[in-house]
Amino acid sequence: MAKKIIITIDGWSSCGKSTLAKQLATALGYVYIDSGAMYRAITLYFIRKNTDWSNPAEVKEALEEIVLHFECNPASGKSEIFLNAENVEYLIRDLVVAEKVSDVATIAAVRDFAVAQQRSMGLQKGIVMDGRDIGTTVFPHAELKIFMTADITIRVERRFKEMYVKNPNVTLAEVKANLESRDYIDSHREVSPLRQAEDAILLDNSNLSIEEQLDFALKLVAKKL
Ligand code: CDP
């Protein structure tokens, strides 16, 4: 049987991590896990329940009520996240969640909750996981680590186009402010801040097509297999 590895993709907001992770998982027959979806789903739960996340007791209680799982949507072939058995894949992409998720993701108890589940998903290898701390904290011994970046203007345009389809009221300025604020909070938090792992390979896809970025990553995979 072919050797299976763990591939981690970390990087700045909206620089195409999930696109590359999905491409790689499809090309290799691996499972793709969107760790950001877990933080977004937890945030959605906190918003709905009016959880005061500055209060550790309320956070603990809320986390005990949350069950997350991923399921493959047969129509799209993509895995989608479920929060207590409800498919929230589309709801969690809303700006309302995006505006709070980085604050929620600074909470140590929230990170412990998500990281424990992420690690158990990696036990069988053959996984591509994207996020902020996957190569540094979740799988520090992963065989292949990629750290992605892209020009901020390009990242804002990409995310704006994605969000505009669902909500034509969204503005470029709102999207830019959200990406910049999340990048700041994510890279300055105390627990597992966003940073490039020492053994991660940098991929700047500002001027790459999605075919070119897949080609770049597949060459890296080939060296590891
Ligand atoms: O896709 P995008 O770049 O917008 O972000 P995401 O992957 O959906 O992650 C949303 C937020 O979750 C990030 O801005 C982080 O605050 C948090 N996150 C994290 O702290 N650790 C991870 N491994 C993944 C996401």
Residues whose N, C-alpha, C, O or C-beta is under 5 A from the ligand:
A	BS01	CDP	W12 S13 S14 S35 G36 A37 Y39 V101 S102 A105 D130 G131 R132 D133 I134 R182 D186
